[in-house]
Amino acid sequence: MSESQSDTQSRTSNVTPSSGGSVAPSPLVTQQGRTTIADTVVAKIAGIAAREVPGVHALGGGAARAVGAIRERIPGGRTNQSMGVSVEVGERQAAVDLQLVAEYGVSIADLAQGIRRNVISAIEGMTSLEVTEVNIDVQDVYLESDDQDESQQSEPRVQ
């Protein structure tokens, strides 16, 4: 079993499945019907909310960002708002995992706290799902000199 599968299975116990007995009323599960929210919807909301926090340079690991950069350059291509975000959504709860690149000089502990607050607020406000956890994996730290190094490498050395 892969590591991501075991993470998903261990998190399943935190996301409450529907029970056969009487359940507390929920804005999403009522006597008049049930509203389901796709994982992709919650992932987009989480991705947008995380990007809004100052100090987040990008979401996703190195390979995902590289593929995303290529996708954005294709005519008609657009930014994948859920890149670097994985979610598990139940009937009443959601769990979120984020991979990101932080800007250099930002307190990572404060950044994580701000991201959690913003992501939880956005998801709970828009979907009425209870967010049980927001796990943050800081993959890298962005330095402005990283962009300068790349632009210098693309210029020809001789003319």
Phi, psi and chi 1 to 4 in degrees:
 res  aa     phi    psi   chi1   chi2   chi3   chi4
   1 MET       -  135.3  176.3 -179.7  -38.5      -
   2 SER   -73.7  163.6   75.6      -      -      -
   3 GLU   -63.4  -39.5 -169.2  173.3  -52.4      -
   4 SER   -67.7  -34.1   63.0      -      -      -
   5 GLN   -66.9  -41.0  -71.8  173.4  -29.0      -
   6 SER   -68.2  -35.2   64.6      -      -      -
   7 ASP   -62.1  -45.1  -73.1  -14.0      -      -
   8 THR   -62.7  -42.9  -59.0      -      -      -
   9 GLN   -67.0  -38.4  -72.5  179.7  -11.8      -
  10 SER   -68.8  -31.3   67.4      -      -      -
  11 ARG   -77.0  -22.9 -139.6 -174.9   10.0 -134.2
  12 THR   -56.6  -35.5  -56.9      -      -      -
  13 SER   -66.2  -23.2   61.1      -      -      -
  14 ASN   -84.0  -22.4  -67.1  -22.5      -      -
  15 VAL   -96.7  112.9  179.3      -      -      -
  16 THR   -72.2  119.7  -52.3      -      -      -
  17 PRO   -78.1  165.5   26.8  -30.7      -      -
  18 SER   -69.9  143.0   64.9      -      -      -
  19 SER  -105.9  159.1   58.8      -      -      -
  20 GLY   -74.0  -24.8      -      -      -      -
  21 GLY   -80.8 -165.3      -      -      -      -
  22 SER   -72.4  139.0   65.9      -      -      -
  23 VAL  -122.2  153.2 -104.5      -      -      -
  24 ALA   -63.8  144.2      -      -      -      -
  25 PRO   -62.3  148.4   10.3  -14.3      -      -
  26 SER  -139.4  148.8  161.6      -      -      -
  27 PRO   -61.1  -22.7  -20.7   29.5      -      -
  28 LEU   -94.7  -22.5  -62.3  174.1      -      -
  29 VAL  -125.6  105.4 -179.1      -      -      -
  30 THR  -125.3  177.0   67.0      -      -      -
  31 GLN   -68.7  -23.5  -69.1  179.4  -12.0      -
  32 GLN   -84.4  -12.6  -71.3   81.0   26.5      -
  33 GLY   154.0  178.7      -      -      -      -
  34 ARG  -121.4  138.4  174.3 -176.9  -43.1 -123.8
  35 THR  -110.6  126.7  -58.6      -      -      -
  36 THR  -111.4  145.2   57.2      -      -      -
  37 ILE  -121.1  124.5  -60.3  171.6      -      -
  38 ALA   -67.5  150.1      -      -      -      -
  39 ASP   -55.5  -38.4  -69.0    8.3      -      -
  40 THR   -64.2  -32.8   55.7      -      -      -
  41 VAL   -65.9  -48.2  172.0      -      -      -
  42 VAL   -65.3  -38.6  175.6      -      -      -
  43 ALA   -64.1  -41.2      -      -      -      -
  44 LYS   -64.2  -44.7  -87.9 -171.7  179.4 -179.0
  45 ILE   -60.0  -45.3  -66.7  168.7      -      -
  46 ALA   -63.6  -42.3      -      -      -      -
  47 GLY   -64.1  -43.8      -      -      -      -
  48 ILE   -65.7  -44.3  -67.7  167.5      -      -
  49 ALA   -63.5  -38.7      -      -      -      -
  50 ALA   -67.9  -40.0      -      -      -      -
  51 ARG   -66.3  -24.5  -78.0 -178.3  179.8   85.3
  52 GLU   -69.8  -19.0  -69.1  174.7  -13.1      -
  53 VAL   -80.1  124.7  177.7      -      -      -
  54 PRO   -60.7  135.5  -18.7   28.4      -      -
  55 GLY   107.2  -12.8      -      -      -      -
  56 VAL   -90.3  114.5  173.6      -      -      -
  57 HIS   -81.6  -45.6  176.2   70.3      -      -
  58 ALA  -159.2  160.0      -      -      -      -
  59 LEU  -106.9  147.9  -68.7 -177.8      -      -
  60 GLY   102.9  160.4      -      -      -      -
  61 GLY   -80.3 -179.6      -      -      -      -
  62 GLY   -57.8  -48.0      -      -      -      -
  63 ALA   -66.6  -41.8      -      -      -      -
  64 ALA   -63.9  -39.5      -      -      -      -
  65 ARG   -66.8  -37.4  -72.1 -167.2  -33.9  -91.2
  66 ALA   -64.0  -45.0      -      -      -      -
  67 VAL   -64.7  -40.8  169.7      -      -      -
  68 GLY   -62.2  -39.7      -      -      -      -
  69 ALA   -64.2  -40.1      -      -      -      -
  70 ILE   -65.2  -44.3  -67.1  169.2      -      -
  71 ARG   -60.6  -39.5  179.0 -178.5  -63.9  150.6
  72 GLU   -68.0  -26.3  -70.5  173.6   12.3      -
  73 ARG   -80.3  -17.9  -71.6 -170.9  174.9  114.4
  74 ILE   -72.9  132.5  -62.9  171.8      -      -
  75 PRO   -55.4  130.8  -23.4   32.0      -      -
  76 GLY    86.3   -8.3      -      -      -      -
  77 GLY   -74.4  154.6      -      -      -      -
  78 ARG  -139.3  167.1   52.6 -172.1  156.6  174.9
  79 THR   -68.9  133.8  -57.4      -      -      -
  80 ASN   -84.0  104.0  179.7    0.1      -      -
  81 GLN   -67.6  -20.0  -62.2  -65.1  -18.9      -
  82 SER  -101.5   10.6   59.3      -      -      -
  83 MET   -63.7  133.8  179.4  174.2   51.5      -
  84 GLY    81.8    6.9      -      -      -      -
  85 VAL  -122.1  130.2 -178.7      -      -      -
  86 SER  -128.7  142.3   61.2      -      -      -
  87 VAL  -134.8  158.9  -61.4      -      -      -
  88 GLU  -129.6  125.1 -176.7  174.8  -20.8      -
  89 VAL  -119.4  126.8  179.8      -      -      -
  90 GLY  -103.8 -164.4      -      -      -      -
  91 GLU   -72.0  -32.4  -73.9 -175.3    5.0      -
  92 ARG  -126.3  -12.0  -68.8 -179.2  172.8   80.0
  93 GLN  -134.5  160.3  -63.1  176.9  -34.9      -
  94 ALA  -142.3  148.8      -      -      -      -
  95 ALA  -125.1  140.9      -      -      -      -
  96 VAL  -127.5  137.5  180.0      -      -      -
  97 ASP  -120.8  131.3  -66.6  -33.6      -      -
  98 LEU  -123.5  138.1  -62.4  167.5      -      -
  99 GLN  -114.3  131.8  -68.1 -178.6  -25.0      -
 100 LEU  -148.4  166.8   61.5   92.7      -      -
 101 VAL  -113.6  124.6  176.0      -      -      -
 102 ALA   -93.7  152.3      -      -      -      -
 103 GLU   -78.6  142.7  -67.9 -178.7    2.2      -
 104 TYR   -63.0  139.3  177.0   77.2      -      -
 105 GLY    96.4  -11.8      -      -      -      -
 106 VAL   -88.1  137.6  173.7      -      -      -
 107 SER   -65.6  118.0  164.6      -      -      -
 108 ILE   -66.3  -36.3  -67.8  177.3      -      -
 109 ALA   -63.6  -44.1      -      -      -      -
 110 ASP   -67.5  -38.5  -68.6  -16.2      -      -
 111 LEU   -61.3  -46.8  178.5   62.4      -      -
 112 ALA   -61.1  -41.3      -      -      -      -
 113 GLN   -63.5  -43.5 -176.5  179.6   17.5      -
 114 GLY   -64.9  -40.4      -      -      -      -
 115 ILE   -63.6  -48.1  -68.9  169.2      -      -
 116 ARG   -57.2  -47.5  -78.6 -169.9 -177.0   93.2
 117 ARG   -59.9  -45.9 -176.3  175.3   35.9 -112.2
 118 ASN   -69.3  -42.1 -151.4   40.6      -      -
 119 VAL   -66.4  -46.0  167.4      -      -      -
 120 ILE   -62.3  -45.5  -70.1  169.0      -      -
 121 SER   -60.5  -45.1  173.9      -      -      -
 122 ALA   -65.8  -47.7      -      -      -      -
 123 ILE   -66.4  -47.5  -68.1  172.7      -      -
 124 GLU   -65.8  -37.8  -71.4 -177.8   -9.7      -
 125 GLY   -68.3  -37.9      -      -      -      -
 126 MET   -88.0  -27.4  -68.4 -179.3   72.4      -
 127 THR  -117.9  -15.9   66.4      -      -      -
 128 SER    67.5   12.1  -64.8      -      -      -
 129 LEU   -81.9  144.0  -67.8  168.0      -      -
 130 GLU   -84.4  126.6  174.7 -167.2    0.1      -
 131 VAL   -88.7  115.5  178.8      -      -      -
 132 THR   -83.3  -30.3   58.3      -      -      -
 133 GLU  -162.2  150.8   61.0 -174.2   31.1      -
 134 VAL  -130.8  105.2  176.6      -      -      -
 135 ASN   -94.0  132.3  -61.0  -51.4      -      -
 136 ILE  -120.2  127.0  -60.8  169.6      -      -
 137 ASP  -116.7  105.0 -179.5   13.2      -      -
 138 VAL   -81.8  113.2  179.4      -      -      -
 139 GLN   -88.4  -26.9  -60.6  -98.1  -45.4      -
 140 ASP  -163.3  169.1 -161.3   -1.0      -      -
 141 VAL  -120.6  129.9  175.3      -      -      -
 142 TYR   -88.3  132.3  169.6   75.6      -      -
 143 LEU  -117.3  139.6  -56.9  168.2      -      -
 144 GLU   -59.4  -31.7  -76.2 -172.7   41.1      -
 145 SER   -64.6  -21.4   63.2      -      -      -
 146 ASP   -60.5  -42.4  -69.5  -15.0      -      -
 147 ASP   -68.7  -39.0  -78.3  -16.6      -      -
 148 GLN   -65.4  -40.1  -67.1  170.6   -3.5      -
 149 ASP   -61.3  -42.2  -68.5  -16.6      -      -
 150 GLU   -66.3  -40.5  -71.4  176.2   11.6      -
 151 SER   -69.8  -33.2   66.7      -      -      -
 152 GLN   -69.1  -34.9  -71.3  174.0   -3.7      -
 153 GLN   -70.5  -29.0  -70.4  175.7   -1.8      -
 154 SER   -78.6  -17.2   62.5      -      -      -
 155 GLU   -79.2  143.1  -64.4  174.1    4.5      -
 156 PRO   -68.7  144.4   18.6  -25.8      -      -
 157 ARG   -78.1  -28.2  -67.5  179.7   55.1 -170.9
 158 VAL  -129.6  155.2  -68.3      -      -      -
 159 GLN  -125.1      -  -68.5 -174.3    4.8      -
